[in-house]
Amino acid sequence: MIYSLGSHPPRLWPQDVDLVHRLWMELAIRSEIGSQLHHRDVISVALRRFDEQLHSPQATQALEDVRHEIGSGEEN
């Protein structure tokens, strides 16, 4: 199933899309997964890892990273 997040899909910066694609290509080359690997898999793993970090002793750093990202996004 595919789910929509609210009334519109989330906006992504071009550099975020590029990063997902670069990671996807690197994983496809370095792993034995091949054509079974999709961009959404990279994003799913990243989101789960962020969730784990947010609920761990590294939560303060995760929140600081989000604050930094919000600040850097305002400049673009």
C-alpha positions as CSV (number, residue, x, y, z in Angstrom):
1,M,0.0,0.0,0.0
2,I,1.1,3.6,-0.6
3,Y,0.0,6.3,1.8
4,S,-0.3,10.0,1.3
5,L,1.0,12.3,4.0
6,G,-1.8,14.8,4.3
7,S,-3.1,16.9,1.4
8,H,0.2,16.9,-0.4
9,P,3.4,14.9,-0.6
10,P,6.4,16.3,1.4
11,R,8.6,18.8,-0.4
12,L,12.2,17.7,-0.7
13,W,15.2,19.9,-1.5
14,P,17.0,18.9,-4.7
15,Q,20.1,18.0,-2.7
16,D,18.0,15.6,-0.6
17,V,16.8,13.8,-3.7
18,D,20.3,13.7,-5.0
19,L,21.5,12.2,-1.7
20,V,18.9,9.5,-1.7
21,H,19.8,8.6,-5.2
22,R,23.5,8.6,-4.5
23,L,23.0,6.4,-1.5
24,W,20.7,4.1,-3.5
25,M,23.4,3.8,-6.2
26,E,26.1,3.1,-3.7
27,L,24.0,0.4,-2.0
28,A,23.1,-1.2,-5.3
29,I,26.8,-1.4,-6.2
30,R,28.1,-2.5,-2.8
31,S,25.4,-5.0,-1.9
32,E,24.1,-8.2,-3.5
33,I,20.5,-6.8,-3.5
34,G,20.5,-5.6,-7.0
35,S,17.2,-4.7,-8.6
36,Q,15.2,-5.4,-5.4
37,L,16.5,-2.2,-3.9
38,H,14.3,0.9,-4.3
39,H,14.8,4.5,-3.3
40,R,12.0,4.1,-0.8
41,D,14.0,1.4,0.9
42,V,16.8,3.8,1.5
43,I,14.4,6.4,2.9
44,S,12.6,3.8,5.1
45,V,15.9,2.7,6.7
46,A,17.0,6.3,7.3
47,L,13.6,7.1,8.9
48,R,13.8,4.1,11.2
49,R,17.3,5.0,12.2
50,F,16.3,8.6,12.9
51,D,13.4,7.3,15.0
52,E,15.7,5.1,17.0
53,Q,18.1,8.0,17.5
54,L,15.4,10.4,18.6
55,H,14.4,7.9,21.3
56,S,17.9,7.2,22.5
57,P,20.6,9.0,24.5
58,Q,21.5,10.7,21.2
59,A,18.1,12.5,21.1
60,T,19.6,15.9,22.0
61,Q,22.0,15.7,19.0
62,A,19.1,14.6,16.7
63,L,17.0,17.6,17.8
64,E,20.0,19.9,17.3
65,D,20.5,18.5,13.8
66,V,16.8,19.2,13.0
67,R,17.2,22.8,14.4
68,H,20.2,23.2,12.2
69,E,18.4,21.9,9.1
70,I,15.5,24.3,9.7
71,G,17.9,27.2,10.0
72,S,19.8,26.2,6.8
73,G,16.5,25.7,4.9
74,E,15.5,29.3,5.6
75,E,18.6,30.5,3.7
76,N,17.7,28.7,0.5
